[in-house]
Amino acid sequence: MDITEQKHAEEEREKLRQLQADLAHSNRVNMMGELAAALAHEIKQPIAASITSANACIRWLAHDPPDLERAFRAANRIERHGNRAAAVINRLQSFYKKGSPPEREILKVEDVVKEMTALLKNEAVRHSITIHTNIDQDLPDIFADRVQLQQVFMNLILNAIDAMKNEGGELTISSRLDSQSQIIVSISDTGVGLPMEGIEQIFEAFYSTKPQGMGMGLVITRSIMESHGGRVWATRNEGPGSSFHFTLPVVSEEAQ
């Protein structure tokens, strides 16, 4: 059998996959500039706390006689703060690493939400934005690539923050199970809202409402969701702001 056409199609699919991966990585790196101040603050906090605890530990050991119990507690705090800083750095390394193939695993939506809200909390605070979460803890597990899902949350949360950064506001992340046993995640803001016409246009390549925007964040978000068997869409709120929603198929009981 002549498999030339089949091989050519496979090569083209691989090129497309690599292009999408490169665009996704570029999008993540572009976000680093927006997050620099918040990330620096998040890493400096546990480092500063470790230094304070180390000084306390030295003082308790220098006592005559040494106060070993208090020194031990201070040493425990140093370990805890050091692990916290290391966790932030490891999370960033995995998120911005280039060339890693997608690695899907069984995840809980709640865990990914906690990771991303912790990462973006200081950025929200900097713009007088409060983050609320309403995540059902009894939701079924999902089968997804953690870094790709983190990127979806980061794209949508940063868009929401950007829509409110001039006036402040509230950002709400919620989830529920729909009638087709899919998880629906919604990220809502009280910002400037969506254009009155052509909502679907915001998901087109190189379309951006930001002067400095690449116009690829929502394109990549849609691509990631579709590759996971879900979809993404946007709606206007009845009050101020807008909401972005995406679906995630749950893991079947047989697959667990």
C-alpha positions, 0 to 999 in steps of 0.5 A, a space after each residue: 500500500 502507498 502510505 505516502 499521503 498518510 505519512 504526509 498528513 501525520 507530518 502536517 499534524 505534528 507541525 501544527 501541534 508543534 506550532 500550537 505548543 510554541 504559540 502557547 509557550 510564547 503566550 505564557 512568557 508574554 504573561 510573565 511581564 504582567 506578573 513580574 511584580 506579583 511573582 516577586 512579592 510571592 517569592 520574597 514573602 517566604 524568603 523574608 519569613 525564613 530570614 526572620 525565623 533563622 534570626 530567632 533560631 540563632 537567638 534562642 540557641 545563643 541563650 544560656 542555657 539554649 532554649 531548644 524548644 523555641 529554637 526547634 519551632 523556629 527551625 520548623 518555620 524555616 523549613 515550612 517557608 523554604 518549602 513554600 518558596 520552592 513550591 512557587 519556583 517549581 510551579 513557575 518552572 513547569 508552567 514556563 518550560 518549553 518543549 514538554 509534551 502534554 502529560 494528562 493525569 487525573 486531576 481535581 478542578 478545585 486543586 488547579 483553581 487553588 494553585 492559580 488563585 494563589 499565583 495571581 492573588 497579589 496581582 488582583 490585590 494590586 488592582 483592588 480586585 477581590 477573588 471569590 471562589 465557589 467550587 463544588 468540592 464533590 465534583 468528579 475528577 477530570 483527565 487533563 494536562 495540568 500545565 495546559 489547564 493552568 494556562 486556561 485559568 491564567 488567560 481568563 483570570 488575567 483577562 478579567 483582572 485587566 477588565 477591572 484594573 482601572 476601577 477595581 472589582 470582584 472576580 468570581 470562579 465557580 463550577 458546577 456539573 451540567 445535565 450531560 455530566 460535564 463540569 462547567 467552570 465560569 470566571 466572571 468579572 465586574 469590569 468593562 464588559 464585552 462588545 455589543 456585537 461579535 462576541 465570537 470575534 474575541 476568539 479569533 487569532 490576532 484579535 485583541 482589545 488590549 493595545 499590547 495584546 498578542 490576540 492569541 490568549 483566547 485562541 490558545 484557550 479554545 484550542 486547549 479546551 477543544 483538545 480536551 473534549 470541551 468548549 469555551 464561550 463568553 457571555 455578558 453579565 446582567 449587571 456590569 462585566 462579563 463571564 467566560 465559561 468552559 466545559 471539561 469532561 469528567 473521568 468515567 468510573 471505569 477509567 479510575 
